[in-house]
Amino acid sequence: MGYAGLAVLDTLAILAGKPKARRLIKPALMPVLAAAVAAPDPGPVQRRVATALTLSAAGDTALLGKSRLAFLSGAGAFAGAHVNYLAAVNGLGDRPGMLRYRPWLAAPYALALAGFAAVLPGVAKRTGWGEAVAGFGYAGLLTAVAVSTLDLRGRRGEDPRWDAAATRAATGGALFVVSDFLVGLRRYRQAGGAGGRADTVLDAGVMVTYTAAQAMLALGLTELARQQDGVVRD
């Protein structure tokens, strides 16, 4: 409840044009979520999730700045968070996942990444090639996280509880892709000199999808870790 309330307050602060309020609210989001999913005796997966949330908090704080350095610093922190999410996913399950039998389910992510590659020259004209290529690399990492969470279903055979938590994590991965697409769109607009109410609405959309994505990922992955550790202890 605390995390959801902060997420709503942050979105309202965006829409109301209250940047000072956001400087208090936004950096608190991930620590509150981390506390909500923390385990008394965390295993490797839970520690990876905690590290991802810590790096996300650093990224959130950096992105409160408006400079190019702040943007790149925030992106770097989130890249580290995604590496930890990938490691967490790789530590879950003991069987091949759903994508072994239905690889076509990953096609939308592959098409989205290919679409980004196709428009990369146009993006580079506004942002510069360095930032555009870095953004494409980040998009590839984010896509890997989304696809890997999609593959969590089935890693415990026909286990409804496992698959329910896996679906939650995969939903988080998908929402993260949507959120970062909106971040990229906003960055592209700003690099071209655009602004105004449209950017405010984009910012709000970023935070709604981002906070939901983090919650789904953290809750889904920690629940899967609890189930896996329970099986191991039994």
Phi and psi in degrees as a GROMACS rama.xvg file:
@    title "Ramachandran Plot"
@    xaxis  label "Phi"
@    yaxis  label "Psi"
@TYPE xy
-61.2495  -43.0835  GLY-2
-65.4685  -46.4894  TYR-3
-60.3776  -40.7453  ALA-4
-63.4719  -41.9275  GLY-5
-64.1095  -39.5126  LEU-6
-62.7609  -41.9541  ALA-7
-64.959  -43.9581  VAL-8
-61.7466  -39.8235  LEU-9
-65.4198  -42.4766  ASP-10
-63.6171  -41.5095  THR-11
-64.7658  -36.4534  LEU-12
-64.8651  -35.6865  ALA-13
-62.9553  -51.1821  ILE-14
-65.7384  -30.0713  LEU-15
-87.7168  -4.83789  ALA-16
68.346  48.5236  GLY-17
-116.425  75.0893  LYS-18
-63.8267  -31.5871  PRO-19
-65.4955  -38.3469  LYS-20
-64.347  -38.612  ALA-21
-64.9669  -30.3507  ARG-22
-65.9331  -20.7084  ARG-23
-92.8467  -39.0876  LEU-24
-80.8302  -50.0889  ILE-25
-60.9892  -44.866  LYS-26
-65.2347  -17.3607  PRO-27
-84.4195  -14.6382  ALA-28
-58.9223  -56.5076  LEU-29
-69.5585  -38.0511  MET-30
-58.7957  -39.3137  PRO-31
-65.8845  -42.2943  VAL-32
-64.6135  -41.4488  LEU-33
-60.5098  -40.8774  ALA-34
-65.2605  -34.7117  ALA-35
-68.9277  -30.8425  ALA-36
-105.167  3.32864  VAL-37
-65.4511  144.833  ALA-38
-109.591  147.186  ALA-39
-60.4143  -38.6823  PRO-40
-128.801  77.0987  ASP-41
-68.3108  140.806  PRO-42
-91.078  -173.318  GLY-43
-57.6938  -40.5627  PRO-44
-65.7044  -46.4529  VAL-45
-62.5768  -35.8968  GLN-46
-66.9083  -37.2313  ARG-47
-64.4109  -41.779  ARG-48
-63.8773  -42.2684  VAL-49
-62.2856  -40.3212  ALA-50
-65.2655  -40.8019  THR-51
-61.0196  -40.6852  ALA-52
-70.6278  -34.8581  LEU-53
-64.4348  -45.6759  THR-54
-65.4372  -35.6257  LEU-55
-64.0863  -38.1663  SER-56
-62.3769  -40.2167  ALA-57
-63.9279  -40.8639  ALA-58
-64.403  -41.5651  GLY-59
-59.1877  -43.3893  ASP-60
-66.3473  -43.2967  THR-61
-62.185  -39.6923  ALA-62
-75.2197  -3.3629  LEU-63
-70.4474  -22.1007  LEU-64
-75.5011  163.695  GLY-65
-110.586  -3.93748  LYS-66
-81.4871  164.885  SER-67
-64.721  -38.2192  ARG-68
-62.6235  -40.798  LEU-69
-62.2355  -41.6116  ALA-70
-62.9274  -46.4203  PHE-71
-68.5098  -36.4696  LEU-72
-64.514  -43.4964  SER-73
-63.1282  -42.4553  GLY-74
-62.3344  -39.1061  ALA-75
-63.9753  -40.5112  GLY-76
-63.9218  -41.2725  ALA-77
-69.4969  -32.4568  PHE-78
-60.4196  -43.4804  ALA-79
-61.8365  -37.9152  GLY-80
-62.3768  -41.8651  ALA-81
-68.0637  -34.2092  HIS-82
-60.3056  -41.1015  VAL-83
-69.9776  -36.9322  ASN-84
-63.0169  -41.0637  TYR-85
-59.7978  -44.9993  LEU-86
-63.0407  -37.4632  ALA-87
-63.4541  -45.8461  ALA-88
-61.9963  -40.8527  VAL-89
-66.0384  -17.901  ASN-90
-91.6421  8.03972  GLY-91
-113.467  137.087  LEU-92
89.4258  159.692  GLY-93
-132.711  13.7793  ASP-94
-137.576  164.095  ARG-95
-60.367  143.117  PRO-96
-86.2006  -172.01  GLY-97
-62.4708  -32.6791  MET-98
-68.656  -18.4116  LEU-99
-63.5048  -32.0659  ARG-100
-102.308  -22.297  TYR-101
-134.161  63.7169  ARG-102
-62.8297  -23.3643  PRO-103
-64.1717  -16.5872  TRP-104
-65.4993  -21.999  LEU-105
-84.8719  -4.14318  ALA-106
-57.5502  -41.9458  ALA-107
-58.7009  -37.011  PRO-108
-68.7227  -41.3343  TYR-109
-63.8875  -40.3444  ALA-110
-66.4388  -39.0398  LEU-111
-63.5461  -41.6086  ALA-112
-67.8783  -38.8031  LEU-113
-64.7555  -37.5281  ALA-114
-63.546  -39.0574  GLY-115
-62.3942  -43.4519  PHE-116
-60.9995  -36.644  ALA-117
-67.1268  -34.2735  ALA-118
-97.1588  5.00807  VAL-119
-57.2845  -42.2031  LEU-120
-59.1719  -39.8094  PRO-121
-66.3496  -38.7026  GLY-122
-63.6106  -42.3202  VAL-123
-63.3153  -29.5975  ALA-124
-62.3339  -30.0362  LYS-125
-92.9329  -41.0345  ARG-126
-101.036  -15.4887  THR-127
93.6615  149.445  GLY-128
-65.5461  -34.7228  TRP-129
-59.2362  -50.0092  GLY-130
-69.2296  -36.5844  GLU-131
-65.0724  -44.2529  ALA-132
-68.0343  -40.6986  VAL-133
-61.0268  -39.7658  ALA-134
-64.1442  -37.5152  GLY-135
-67.8357  -39.7888  PHE-136
-62.3094  -42.0832  GLY-137
-62.6091  -41.7114  TYR-138
-61.5937  -37.7066  ALA-139
-63.4715  -41.313  GLY-140
-65.2439  -43.7976  LEU-141
-62.5347  -40.223  LEU-142
-62.4468  -39.244  THR-143
-61.6458  -40.2453  ALA-144
-63.5307  -46.9438  VAL-145
-61.5848  -43.8302  ALA-146
-67.3243  -40.7167  VAL-147
-65.2729  -36.9114  SER-148
-69.6657  -33.4558  THR-149
-61.0715  -30.4136  LEU-150
-83.4439  -0.0837791  ASP-151
-70.8197  -31.2554  LEU-152
-60.4603  137.449  ARG-153
89.2884  -6.05809  GLY-154
-74.3766  -5.31262  ARG-155
-122.101  26.7784  ARG-156
71.8507  -146.057  GLY-157
-90.1956  80.0632  GLU-158
-123.7  102.993  ASP-159
-59.4383  -38.3246  PRO-160
-65.1613  -43.4814  ARG-161
-62.274  -47.2667  TRP-162
-66.8341  -30.6287  ASP-163
-65.6278  -44.5593  ALA-164
-67.2124  -37.1112  ALA-165
-63.8958  -39.7793  ALA-166
-63.4513  -38.6269  THR-167
-61.6766  -45.672  ARG-168
-64.1165  -41.0279  ALA-169
-65.6131  -35.5022  ALA-170
-63.2465  -40.6417  THR-171
-60.8616  -42.6839  GLY-172
-61.288  -41.7006  GLY-173
-66.5597  -41.9519  ALA-174
-65.8834  -32.4499  LEU-175
-63.9696  -39.4826  PHE-176
-62.0465  -45.1611  VAL-177
-61.2275  -46.1362  VAL-178
-60.2022  -45.7053  SER-179
-74.8222  -24.4217  ASP-180
-62.2806  -42.8419  PHE-181
-66.2267  -36.454  LEU-182
-60.722  -46.4961  VAL-183
-62.735  -40.0156  GLY-184
-63.9552  -43.1128  LEU-185
-62.9935  -43.5146  ARG-186
-62.365  -40.719  ARG-187
-62.7821  -42.548  TYR-188
-64.6918  -43.915  ARG-189
-65.7435  -37.8876  GLN-190
-64.2787  -25.4598  ALA-191
-91.5232  3.96254  GLY-192
91.8303  3.60429  GLY-193
-75.5943  163.458  ALA-194
-173.417  -153.958  GLY-195
85.8233  -159.815  GLY-196
-63.4354  -31.5769  ARG-197
-61.1542  -40.5767  ALA-198
-67.8787  -34.137  ASP-199
-63.0777  -44.2385  THR-200
-64.9919  -39.5254  VAL-201
-61.1254  -44.4697  LEU-202
-58.2062  -43.3497  ASP-203
-63.837  -41.6851  ALA-204
-63.0834  -38.5999  GLY-205
-57.63  -49.3461  VAL-206
-71.2906  -36.0099  MET-207
-62.0427  -48.09  VAL-208
-72.6439  -35.9888  THR-209
-65.9135  -48.7191  TYR-210
-65.9327  -36.3919  THR-211
-66.1731  -40.4878  ALA-212
-61.7465  -47.3242  ALA-213
-62.439  -41.8372  GLN-214
-63.6804  -45.7612  ALA-215
-63.0631  -43.6025  MET-216
-63.102  -51.8409  LEU-217
-63.2576  -45.6318  ALA-218
-66.7271  -43.6767  LEU-219
-64.2601  -47.7141  GLY-220
-67.8093  -40.5729  LEU-221
-69.1836  -34.565  THR-222
-66.1416  -41.2592  GLU-223
-61.7939  -40.6787  LEU-224
-63.4863  -40.563  ALA-225
-62.7895  -43.9026  ARG-226
-63.1344  -43.1004  GLN-227
-65.21  -43.5385  GLN-228
-65.6949  -33.7957  ASP-229
-64.9011  -40.3029  GLY-230
-63.2046  -42.5992  VAL-231
-63.9797  -44.0167  VAL-232
-67.9763  -33.2315  ARG-233
